[in-house]
């Protein structure tokens, strides 16, 4: 008798499994609900006044909520059905009737070429299996003359610092793929057909206890993260502004593109 092997788990399934059960936590997350980058995204939309915007990898929906006041229709697009349900529940509570949900992968956006005139994505791309494909899809569905804006955590670009950052991110969340450097982001955007502007750099403090609780990181992995942090050489600990309780600070980037 031949035993059938179990189907291999896909990265998309991994992302959905990680974020679906934690949808409410991301809708309520103060780290995601505010920030200068979110204000920058809303400001660009207020200037452009697009008819239809796409929030690519909407997560807790905070970009969609900000865009709703400046856009005819906002498509909240995410891989997780649970996340979309949580977003739409919050949208209803806020009286935001122009947000519509759409489930799918950023590598296969189910829209025609030029279907939207504004694309935004915030703290999503570091989970994408293939960022080049995802950005190419964003470019494909963006109408001529449209605007795009991307915000994400980024790698410092220094090998030692990058190794610690990626290892800690992956231990906390197995759906993490990579925090890219600003140089990598610029190259990806240009390859996808965008004309990127100058990146706006920011520093974001992550309070350790809520950071791991939001992702329900298993205790064994929490201990591994703390062990890695405690093994950091002094210059790395200084760069990440490592605190006694494990809280630390990372780089983040927002970049507008046409």
N, C-alpha and C positions, 0 to 999 in steps of 0.2 A: 504494500500500500504506500502510495506517494503522498507525503504531506504537502499541502499547498502553503507557500510562503505568504506572509502577511504583506499587503500592498505597502510600498514605501510611503512614508509620510512626506507630504510636500511642504515646501516653505510656506506657501499660502495658508495651508491648514495649520501650520505651527503658529503663524501670526494670528489667525482667527481664534485659535485655542487660547492664546495668551491674553488677547484683549477682550474677547467676548464676555467672559465672566467678570471683567473689571471695568465694564463700560461706564457704570454709574460713577466709579471713582475718578475716571478721567473727565467726565462732564463736570464734576465738582472740584477738580484739582485746581488749587489757587496758582500753582506754577504755570498751568496751561491757560488759565482763564484771564490772565493779565500779562502785560509786558510791553516794552517799547516796540518790539517787533510786530505785535498784534496791532498797535496803534498805527504803525507804518503801513501795514496792509490795508487797514480801514481808510487811511488817508489817501492812498493811491486809488482805491475804489471810489472814494468821494470825488476825486478829481476827474476820474475817467467816466463815472456813471454808466457802467456797462449794462446791457440789456440782460445778459445771461452769464453768470459766473460759475466756475467749477472749483469746488474745494476738494482737491485731490488728496485722498487719504485723510478724511476729515477728523478721524479720531473722536474726541469729545465734542466736536462741533463749534469750537470757540471762534474759528475763522468764519464759519457760516453765519454765526450769530452777529458778528461784526459787519459782515458784508450785507446782511439783509436790509439795512437802512439805506444802502446806496445802490442797490442792484434790482433790476426787474425780477429776476429769478435766480436763486442760488441752488445749485445741485450739490448736495452733500454726498460725496462719493467715498465709499469705504469697503473694505473686504469683509468686515464683520457685520452680520445682520443684527446682532445684539447691540453693537455700538450704534448703528443707525437707528434702532428702535429707541435707544436712550436719548440720542440727539433729537429725534422728532418729538419725544415726550417733553423735553426741555423747550424746544421751539414752540410747541403748543402752549406751554405754561407762560412763555414770554409774549405770546400773541404774534409770532412771526410766521405768517401764512405763506410767505413766498419762498420758503425753503422746501425743496423736494429731495427725497432720498433716492440713491441709486447704488446698488451693490455690485461690486466687481473688482477686478485686479487692475492696478495702474499699468500693467503691461498689455492689457487688452481693453482699453476704454471704449465702451459700446456707443460711441457717438460718431457721426459723420465728420469728415474733414471740415474744419472751420465752424464747428457747431456752437462754440462759445466765444465770447470776446474778452474774457478775463479768466486767468487761471491762477489759483493760489494753492500753496502747499506749505504746511508748517509742522515741523517735528514729525515728519512721516518718512522722508526719503531714506533715512538710515535703516529703515526696515525693508526697503525694496530689494527684491532678489537681484534685479538688474536695473541699476539706476539709469543707464544709457537708454534702455528700451522705454522706461517710464517717462523720461524727459522727451524722448522722440514722440511718444504718444501725446504728451502735453502740447508739444509744438504742432502736431498734426491737427488736433481738434481746435486749436486757437485760430480765430479768423484773422485775415490780413489786417494789420493795424492794431491788433489786440495787445493786451499787456499781460505779463506774467510776473509773479513774485514768489520767491521760495525762501523759506526760513528753516534752519536746522542747526543742531549741534554740529560742531566741526572738530576735526583733529588739529592739534597744534602743528602737525607736519614734521615734527622732530621724532625720529624713530623711537627713542627711549620713552618719551611722553606718550606717543601713539600706542605703543605696546601696552602700557598700563591702562590707558583709557579704553581700548577695545576689549581687553581682558575683563575689566570691571563691568563694562556695559553688558558683555555676553553672559557673565555669571549672574547678573541681575535679571536679564531677560534673554532667553535663548532665541527669540525671534529677531534680535539685533543682528544686522549684517555689517555695517561699517559707518563710522563717522568719517566723512571725507574731508580732506583739507580744502581750503579756499582755492588753491591752485587746481586741484582735481575738479572742484565744482565748476570753475570757469571753463576748463577743458570740456567737461561733459556738456555744458550748456551750448558751447560753440559747435560741438559735434552734432548736437541735436537740431541745430539750425537757429538758435536764439542769438540775439545780440545782447550780452549781459552788461549791466552797468557796474559801477564800483561797489564791491561788497561793503555792507555796514556791519562792523564787528561789535559784539557785545559780550559781557561776561555774565554767566547765570549761576547763582548759588543753588546747590541742591542739598536740602536738609535731609540727612541720611535716613532717619527713621521713617519719614513719610515717603521717601523715594523708593525704599524697598517694600514698604507696606502697600503702596499703590499697585505694584506688580505682584504682590503676594510671593515674593522671592523666598524659596525654602530656606530654613534656618542654616542648613549646611552650606549653602551658597553665600548667605549673608556672612557667615564666619570666614569663608574663603575670600570674600571681598575685603573684609577687615584685615585679614592676614596679608593680602597683597598691598593694601594701603600702608600697613606698618612696615612692609619691606621696601617701600619707596626710598630711593636716595634723597638726600636733602633738597637738591635742586628741583626734583619732581614734586615732592611734597609742597615745596614753596610755590611752584607754578600752579598747582591745583588748589592752593590755599587750603590744604588739608587741616581739618579741625579735629579736636580730641574725640568727638563723638562720631567721626566718620563723614561728617558733612564736608562737601568740597565744591569747587567752582570750576566750570568748564567754559570753553569758548562757544559762541553761537554766531551765526551769520545770517543776514537777510540780504537778498540780492534781487533787484528788479531787472527784468529782461523784456525785450521787445522782439 
